[in-house]
Amino acid sequence: MSRLKLGTNPTQRRLQAPLGKSDHSVLIIHVDVCSRITNAIPKLNFNKGNYNELRKYLDIDWDSLLQQYIGDVEMMWNIITDKLLEGVNKYIPSTLPFTSWKKDNGKAT
């Protein structure tokens, strides 16, 4: 005899006579199901990035750009990261990840 364990409590269960010449009973189950609404956060798709264009975009005379900020490491860091993020946003596409239902959160045993 097989057993099926359901992840939620079924609200109705009915056992009916077998179909045709089968010796297996028909099991009718009513389960109330609701889904979680999640706001999908876009993720960068690095496999599809245009790295040649990104490389050209970041081919900057960094010494000249940062020269005026000598002594202000925080400001230099902000300029570098801003330029890098601008390039990434321009040349690396983003995609929405698979929704949570694709992940195996609960298994039937």
WOMOUR-V308713 format. One record per residue. N is the residue number from 1. RES is the residue in one small letter. SS is DSSP state (~ for helix, > for strand, _ for the rest). OMEGA is omega in radians with two decimals (NA if undefined). Layout:
N	RES	SS	OMEGA
N	RES	SS	OMEGA
This chain:
1	m	_	3.12
2	s	_	3.07
3	r	_	3.08
4	l	_	3.12
5	k	_	-3.14
6	l	_	-3.11
7	g	_	3.11
8	t	_	3.14
9	n	_	3.09
10	p	_	-3.12
11	t	_	3.11
12	q	>	3.05
13	r	>	3.10
14	r	>	3.09
15	l	>	-3.13
16	q	>	-3.12
17	a	_	3.11
18	p	_	3.07
19	l	_	3.07
20	g	_	-3.10
21	k	_	-3.11
22	s	_	3.06
23	d	_	3.12
24	h	_	3.12
25	s	_	3.08
26	v	>	3.13
27	l	>	3.10
28	i	>	-3.09
29	i	>	3.03
30	h	>	-3.13
31	v	_	3.03
32	d	_	-3.09
33	v	_	3.03
34	c	_	-3.14
35	s	_	3.08
36	r	_	3.08
37	i	_	3.12
38	t	_	3.05
39	n	_	-3.12
40	a	_	3.12
41	i	_	3.13
42	p	>	3.11
43	k	>	3.12
44	l	>	3.12
45	n	_	-3.05
46	f	~	3.13
47	n	~	-3.08
48	k	~	-3.10
49	g	_	3.06
50	n	_	-3.00
51	y	~	3.07
52	n	~	3.11
53	e	~	3.09
54	l	~	3.11
55	r	~	3.10
56	k	~	-3.13
57	y	~	-3.10
58	l	_	3.07
59	d	_	-3.02
60	i	_	3.00
61	d	_	-3.05
62	w	~	3.14
63	d	~	3.13
64	s	~	-3.11
65	l	~	-3.04
66	l	~	-3.06
67	q	~	-3.07
68	q	_	-3.10
69	y	_	3.09
70	i	_	-3.13
71	g	_	3.13
72	d	_	-3.06
73	v	~	3.14
74	e	~	-3.13
75	m	~	3.10
76	m	~	3.13
77	w	~	3.13
78	n	~	3.13
79	i	~	3.14
80	i	~	-3.11
81	t	~	3.11
82	d	~	3.12
83	k	~	-3.14
84	l	~	3.14
85	l	~	3.07
86	e	~	3.12
87	g	~	3.13
88	v	~	-3.14
89	n	~	-3.12
90	k	~	-2.98
91	y	~	3.07
92	i	_	-3.11
93	p	_	3.06
94	s	>	3.14
95	t	>	3.07
96	l	>	-3.13
97	p	_	3.04
98	f	_	3.14
99	t	_	-3.03
100	s	~	3.14
101	w	~	3.09
102	k	~	-3.14
103	k	_	-3.11
104	d	_	-3.11
105	n	_	3.14
106	g	_	-3.08
107	k	_	3.01
108	a	_	3.13
109	t	_	NA
